[in-house]
Amino acid sequence: MSQSALALAPTLTVVDGIPTTTSTDVAEFFHRQHRNVLQAIENLRADLPPDRLLNFQQTEIERPSPLNGAPIKSPAYRLTRDGFTLLAMGFILFRNRN
């Protein structure tokens, strides 16, 4: 069995004492395209009260350019546990409707 098949959660990183994950790790874990995860986060943020927006911190990631492989910066989000839970519940609910 591959290591990713055994994963129970996306990769966690502690930032300022708070466990977080990134939108790229969420995309990989749920086998979704990162741009779709970004859209889901932006849709969530549009409906959240201001005090809950802190669960989704905008950041940048560096990735290889599809044109020439040179490093480029792309938008991403760093999610707290609560942010991840809100996002993941939407993925699970949507999957169960199909």
N, CA, C and O of each residue as an XYZ file, in Angstrom:
392
protein
N       0.845     -1.170      0.000
C       0.000      0.000      0.000
C       0.892      1.236      0.000
O       1.885      1.285      0.726
N       0.549      2.222     -0.801
C       1.370      3.430     -0.862
C       1.212      4.240      0.411
O       0.227      4.104      1.138
N       2.204      5.087      0.668
C       2.169      5.914      1.871
C       0.979      6.871      1.846
O       0.363      7.099      2.888
N       0.637      7.441      0.679
C      -0.488      8.370      0.613
C      -1.818      7.676      0.898
O      -2.758      8.313      1.373
N      -1.906      6.374      0.612
C      -3.131      5.644      0.898
C      -3.340      5.485      2.399
O      -4.466      5.276      2.849
N      -2.266      5.582      3.176
C      -2.364      5.441      4.619
C      -2.577      6.763      5.336
O      -2.864      6.772      6.533
N      -2.442      7.875      4.635
C      -2.551      9.189      5.270
C      -3.964      9.415      5.784
O      -4.944      9.168      5.082
N      -4.051      9.894      7.031
C      -5.349     10.178      7.629
C      -5.697     11.651      7.578
O      -6.839     12.029      7.837
N      -4.720     12.491      7.246
C      -4.925     13.936      7.190
C      -3.829     14.553      6.330
O      -2.772     13.947      6.151
N      -4.065     15.748      5.795
C      -2.992     16.434      5.068
C      -1.816     16.741      6.005
O      -1.956     16.683      7.227
N      -0.689     17.059      5.436
C       0.499     17.406      6.204
C       0.216     18.617      7.083
O      -0.377     19.598      6.634
N       0.644     18.539      8.335
C       0.471     19.650      9.276
C       1.809     20.310      9.542
O       2.842     19.645      9.610
N       1.778     21.624      9.690
C       2.940     22.415     10.068
C       2.514     23.341     11.187
O       1.450     23.956     11.115
N       3.333     23.448     12.221
C       3.008     24.347     13.333
C       3.568     25.726     13.012
O       4.774     25.888     12.822
N       2.678     26.726     12.954
C       3.050     28.111     12.679
C       2.572     28.953     13.861
O       1.380     28.993     14.165
N       3.500     29.615     14.511
C       3.177     30.420     15.695
C       2.400     29.612     16.732
O       1.484     30.128     17.373
N       2.770     28.346     16.892
C       2.143     27.488     17.892
C       0.806     26.905     17.481
O       0.158     26.235     18.284
N       0.373     27.144     16.238
C      -0.934     26.675     15.759
C      -0.722     25.661     14.644
O      -0.056     25.976     13.658
N      -1.274     24.441     14.768
C      -1.177     23.472     13.674
C      -1.954     23.977     12.456
O      -3.114     24.372     12.571
N      -1.313     23.961     11.304
C      -1.947     24.420     10.063
C      -1.609     23.463      8.930
O      -0.707     22.632      9.039
N      -2.345     23.600      7.856
C      -2.039     22.906      6.616
C      -2.219     23.905      5.485
O      -2.750     24.995      5.702
N      -1.793     23.557      4.301
C      -1.922     24.473      3.166
C      -2.991     23.971      2.203
O      -3.358     22.796      2.199
N      -3.470     24.896      1.395
C      -4.462     24.530      0.381
C      -3.877     23.524     -0.613
O      -4.609     22.697     -1.155
N      -2.590     23.586     -0.851
C      -1.968     22.603     -1.760
C      -1.984     21.213     -1.149
O      -2.222     20.229     -1.849
N      -1.731     21.123      0.166
C      -1.784     19.818      0.832
C      -3.208     19.278      0.858
O      -3.416     18.073      0.711
N      -4.186     20.154      1.043
C      -5.590     19.737      1.021
C      -5.943     19.218     -0.367
O      -6.595     18.181     -0.491
N      -5.527     19.917     -1.399
C      -5.807     19.483     -2.773
C      -5.215     18.099     -3.031
O      -5.871     17.232     -3.610
N      -3.994     17.903     -2.605
C      -3.346     16.598     -2.807
C      -4.077     15.505     -2.030
O      -4.328     14.424     -2.563
N      -4.414     15.782     -0.786
C      -5.068     14.790      0.067
C      -6.418     14.362     -0.504
O      -6.737     13.173     -0.512
N      -7.217     15.326     -0.984
C      -8.551     15.025     -1.504
C      -8.554     14.743     -3.006
O      -9.616     14.588     -3.608
N      -7.365     14.675     -3.611
C      -7.236     14.389     -5.050
C      -8.051     15.378     -5.886
O      -8.837     14.993     -6.752
N      -7.837     16.657     -5.598
C      -8.511     17.741     -6.324
C      -7.469     18.679     -6.906
O      -6.335     18.736     -6.431
N      -7.856     19.405     -7.924
C      -6.952     20.418     -8.468
C      -6.892     21.591     -7.502
O      -7.897     21.967     -6.899
N      -5.700     22.162     -7.361
C      -5.516     23.248     -6.404
C      -6.422     24.426     -6.723
O      -6.956     25.050     -5.807
N      -6.604     24.740     -7.973
C      -7.468     25.882     -8.317
C      -8.897     25.656     -7.830
O      -9.579     26.620     -7.482
N      -9.370     24.403     -7.797
C     -10.710     24.113     -7.290
C     -10.779     24.269     -5.771
O     -11.797     24.708     -5.235
N      -9.702     23.913     -5.085
C      -9.646     24.101     -3.638
C      -9.625     25.604     -3.326
O     -10.306     26.056     -2.405
N      -8.847     26.372     -4.091
C      -8.824     27.824     -3.899
C     -10.225     28.416     -4.073
O     -10.642     29.266     -3.286
N     -10.936     27.977     -5.083
C     -12.293     28.474     -5.329
C     -13.217     28.118     -4.175
O     -14.024     28.944     -3.751
N     -13.108     26.899     -3.665
C     -13.934     26.481     -2.531
C     -13.638     27.340     -1.298
O     -14.558     27.722     -0.575
N     -12.361     27.644     -1.057
C     -11.986     28.486      0.074
C     -12.535     29.895     -0.115
O     -13.075     30.480      0.825
N     -12.405     30.441     -1.308
C     -12.905     31.791     -1.560
C     -14.426     31.852     -1.403
O     -14.954     32.852     -0.917
N     -15.126     30.808     -1.802
C     -16.581     30.751     -1.609
C     -16.928     30.709     -0.125
O     -17.861     31.380      0.317
N     -16.180     29.926      0.642
C     -16.390     29.868      2.092
C     -16.135     31.227      2.726
O     -16.944     31.703      3.522
N     -15.019     31.852      2.378
C     -14.642     33.135      2.971
C     -15.713     34.198      2.723
O     -15.931     35.067      3.567
N     -16.376     34.134      1.582
C     -17.397     35.126      1.241
C     -18.579     35.079      2.208
O     -19.274     36.079      2.384
N     -18.811     33.920      2.837
C     -19.960     33.751      3.728
C     -19.604     33.763      5.208
O     -20.488     33.634      6.055
N     -18.329     33.915      5.529
C     -17.906     33.834      6.924
C     -17.907     35.194      7.609
O     -17.659     36.217      6.970
N     -18.186     35.204      8.912
C     -18.027     36.449      9.669
C     -16.540     36.791      9.776
O     -15.696     35.899      9.698
N     -16.216     38.057      9.951
C     -14.813     38.491      9.961
C     -13.914     37.726     10.930
O     -12.750     37.481     10.615
N     -14.423     37.345     12.094
C     -13.577     36.647     13.061
C     -13.209     35.238     12.608
O     -12.261     34.662     13.141
N     -13.914     34.671     11.658
C     -13.613     33.321     11.144
C     -12.657     33.354      9.947
O     -12.112     32.319      9.563
N     -12.452     34.523      9.364
C     -11.548     34.635      8.214
C     -10.108     34.310      8.586
O      -9.308     33.944      7.725
N      -9.778     34.445      9.870
C      -8.413     34.146     10.318
C      -8.061     32.667     10.160
O      -6.890     32.298     10.246
N      -9.054     31.828      9.932
C      -8.810     30.397      9.709
C      -8.286     30.117      8.299
O      -7.896     28.991      7.990
N      -8.280     31.139      7.454
C      -7.825     31.012      6.069
C      -6.885     32.179      5.760
O      -7.342     33.237      5.326
N      -5.603     32.003      5.973
C      -4.639     33.071      5.746
C      -4.047     32.955      4.344
O      -3.505     31.913      3.977
N      -4.152     34.029      3.563
C      -3.580     34.029      2.220
C      -2.061     33.972      2.319
O      -1.454     34.587      3.196
N      -1.465     33.226      1.406
C      -0.016     33.098      1.340
C       0.357     32.841     -0.111
O      -0.499     32.875     -0.995
N       1.615     32.588     -0.350
C       2.098     32.231     -1.687
C       2.932     30.972     -1.576
O       3.591     30.727     -0.566
N       2.890     30.180     -2.636
C       3.754     29.014     -2.730
C       4.629     29.189     -3.953
O       4.286     29.932     -4.873
N       5.738     28.516     -3.961
C       6.606     28.524     -5.139
C       6.459     27.171     -5.812
O       6.544     26.126     -5.166
N       6.239     27.206     -7.120
C       6.083     25.972     -7.896
C       6.771     26.141     -9.233
O       7.036     27.267     -9.652
N       7.067     25.035     -9.915
C       7.693     25.145    -11.228
C       6.697     25.652    -12.279
O       5.531     25.258    -12.282
N       7.166     26.518    -13.153
C       6.344     27.022    -14.244
C       6.060     25.889    -15.223
O       6.964     25.122    -15.554
N       4.808     25.771    -15.694
C       4.519     24.746    -16.690
C       5.187     25.031    -18.036
O       5.326     24.130    -18.862
N       5.600     26.277    -18.257
C       6.231     26.630    -19.534
C       7.699     26.234    -19.608
O       8.151     25.656    -20.596
N       8.449     26.559    -18.527
C       9.889     26.295    -18.600
C      10.474     25.706    -17.322
O      11.685     25.500    -17.246
N       9.653     25.431    -16.325
C      10.138     24.831    -15.095
C      10.758     25.806    -14.107
O      11.118     25.419    -12.995
N      10.887     27.071    -14.502
C      11.452     28.073    -13.594
C      10.487     28.298    -12.434
O       9.273     28.203    -12.619
N      11.003     28.593    -11.247
C      10.111     28.809    -10.103
C       9.225     30.044    -10.286
O       9.697     31.107    -10.690
N       7.950     29.886     -9.985
C       7.007     31.004    -10.002
C       6.196     30.964     -8.708
O       6.084     29.920     -8.065
N       5.639     32.099     -8.342
C       4.812     32.176     -7.133
C       3.337     32.063     -7.518
O       2.890     32.622     -8.519
N       2.602     31.328     -6.695
C       1.169     31.141     -6.918
C       0.428     31.385     -5.607
O       0.981     31.144     -4.534
N      -0.818     31.862     -5.678
C      -1.591     32.075     -4.455
C      -1.930     30.744     -3.791
O      -2.083     29.718     -4.454
N      -2.042     30.786     -2.481
C      -2.425     29.617     -1.691
C      -3.006     30.133     -0.379
O      -3.007     31.337     -0.121
N      -3.493     29.225      0.435
C      -4.001     29.553      1.763
C      -3.375     28.629      2.788
O      -3.078     27.469      2.499
N      -3.177     29.156      3.996
C      -2.790     28.356      5.151
C      -4.028     28.264      6.026
O      -4.604     29.286      6.399
N      -4.441     27.038      6.357
C      -5.679     26.777      7.073
C      -5.411     26.284      8.487
O      -4.523     25.462      8.710
N      -6.178     26.789      9.430
C      -6.158     26.249     10.787
C      -7.006     24.979     10.809
O      -7.593     24.596      9.797
N      -7.062     24.337     11.964
C      -7.906     23.147     12.115
C      -9.360     23.474     11.786
O     -10.026     22.712     11.086
N      -9.852     24.605     12.290
C     -11.244     24.975     12.022
C     -11.469     25.268     10.536
O     -12.501     24.896      9.977
N     -10.510     25.930      9.906
C     -10.621     26.193      8.477
C     -10.638     24.910      7.672
O     -11.439     24.752      6.751
N      -9.748     23.996      8.027
C      -9.711     22.704      7.347
C     -11.040     21.972      7.528
O     -11.570     21.398      6.577
N     -11.572     21.992      8.739
C     -12.828     21.284      9.019
C     -13.969     21.850      8.186
O     -14.739     21.091      7.597
N     -14.085     23.166      8.129
C     -15.129     23.791      7.307
C     -14.993     23.385      5.841
O     -15.978     23.033      5.192
N     -13.786     23.438      5.335
C     -13.534     23.109      3.930
C     -13.794     21.632      3.659
O     -14.474     21.285      2.694
N     -13.257     20.768      4.506
C     -13.384     19.323      4.298
C     -14.835     18.865      4.403
O     -15.262     17.984      3.656
N     -15.591     19.452      5.318
C     -16.995     19.064      5.431
C     -17.745     19.359      4.136
O     -18.621     18.592      3.737
N     -17.408     20.452      3.490
C     -18.020     20.750      2.201
C     -17.666     19.705      1.155
O     -18.514     19.324      0.349
N     -16.415     19.236      1.160
C     -15.998     18.209      0.209
C     -16.740     16.903      0.483
O     -17.189     16.226     -0.442
N     -16.862     16.564      1.753
C     -17.516     15.299      2.124
C     -19.012     15.363      1.811
O     -19.566     14.412      1.262
N     -19.668     16.469      2.152
C     -21.088     16.607      1.864
C     -21.363     16.572      0.372
O     -22.325     15.946     -0.073
N     -20.519     17.243     -0.401
C     -20.702     17.268     -1.853
C     -20.513     15.880     -2.436
O     -21.266     15.470     -3.319
N     -19.508     15.146     -1.947
C     -19.241     13.800     -2.453
C     -20.415     12.885     -2.165
O     -20.760     12.050     -3.002
N     -21.040     13.022     -0.995
C     -22.149     12.144     -0.623
C     -23.429     12.441     -1.386
O     -24.334     11.607     -1.420
N     -23.518     13.610     -1.994
C     -24.714     13.947     -2.794
C     -24.680     13.289     -4.164
O     -25.724     13.098     -4.788
N     -23.498     12.945     -4.632
C     -23.382     12.362     -5.979
C     -23.604     10.870     -5.981
O     -23.539     10.238     -7.036
